[in-house]
């Protein structure tokens, strides 16, 4: 694999990818399904907390608790996390 650029240099939105080995997908289907459902729930929680109905950034009612939760798991102060929310 060769790096040809960074996504953030080309697009104005966040992008991500999830990969799984064929063997894992075949032999641990339930685990993969649970993981994908958890990722989808996390995305819904993020959107509810930080994206307004018009698709523009806006702090929702759950924004403070989501920032606190993120801060806990990344080991940074909530104020620092808030600055990094896109």
C-alpha positions in Angstrom: 0.0 0.0 0.0 1.2 3.5 -0.8 -0.1 6.8 0.7 -1.2 9.1 -2.1 -2.9 11.7 0.0 -5.0 12.5 3.0 -8.8 12.4 2.7 -9.1 15.6 4.7 -7.1 17.5 2.1 -9.6 16.6 -0.6 -13.1 16.5 1.1 -14.8 18.7 3.6 -16.6 15.9 5.5 -15.4 13.1 7.7 -14.9 9.8 6.0 -14.0 6.4 7.4 -13.8 2.8 6.5 -14.1 -0.5 8.2 -12.4 -3.7 7.0 -12.7 -7.2 8.1 -10.9 -10.4 7.1 -12.9 -12.9 5.1 -12.2 -15.6 7.7 -13.5 -13.3 10.5 -16.6 -12.3 8.6 -17.3 -16.0 7.9 -16.5 -17.4 11.3 -17.6 -14.6 13.6 -20.6 -13.2 11.8 -22.4 -12.3 15.0 -19.4 -10.3 16.3 -19.2 -8.4 13.0 -22.9 -7.6 13.1 -22.8 -6.4 16.6 -19.8 -4.2 15.8 -21.5 -2.6 12.8 -24.7 -2.0 14.8 -22.6 -0.3 17.6 -20.9 1.9 15.0 -24.3 2.9 13.5 -25.6 3.7 17.0 -22.6 5.8 17.7 -23.1 7.7 14.5 -26.7 8.4 15.4 -25.7 9.6 18.8 -23.0 11.9 17.3 -25.4 13.4 14.8 -28.1 14.0 17.4 -25.5 15.7 19.6 -23.7 17.9 17.1 -25.6 18.2 13.8 -28.7 20.4 13.4 -31.8 19.5 11.3 -30.3 21.5 8.4 -27.1 19.4 8.4 -25.0 22.2 9.8 -23.0 22.0 13.1 -25.1 22.7 16.1 -24.9 21.5 19.7 -28.0 19.4 20.6 -29.4 18.6 24.0 -27.0 15.6 24.4 -23.8 17.4 23.3 -22.4 17.9 26.8 -22.8 14.3 27.8 -21.4 13.0 24.5 -18.4 15.3 24.9 -17.9 14.1 28.5 -18.0 10.4 27.3 -15.6 11.1 24.5 -13.2 12.9 26.9 -13.3 9.9 29.3 -12.2 7.4 26.6 -9.6 9.5 24.9 -8.1 10.8 28.1 -8.4 14.5 27.3 -10.2 17.3 29.1 -13.8 17.9 27.8 -12.8 21.5 26.8 -10.2 20.0 24.5 -12.5 17.5 23.0 -15.1 20.2 22.3 -12.6 22.1 20.3 -12.0 19.0 18.1 -15.7 18.3 17.3 -16.2 18.8 13.6 
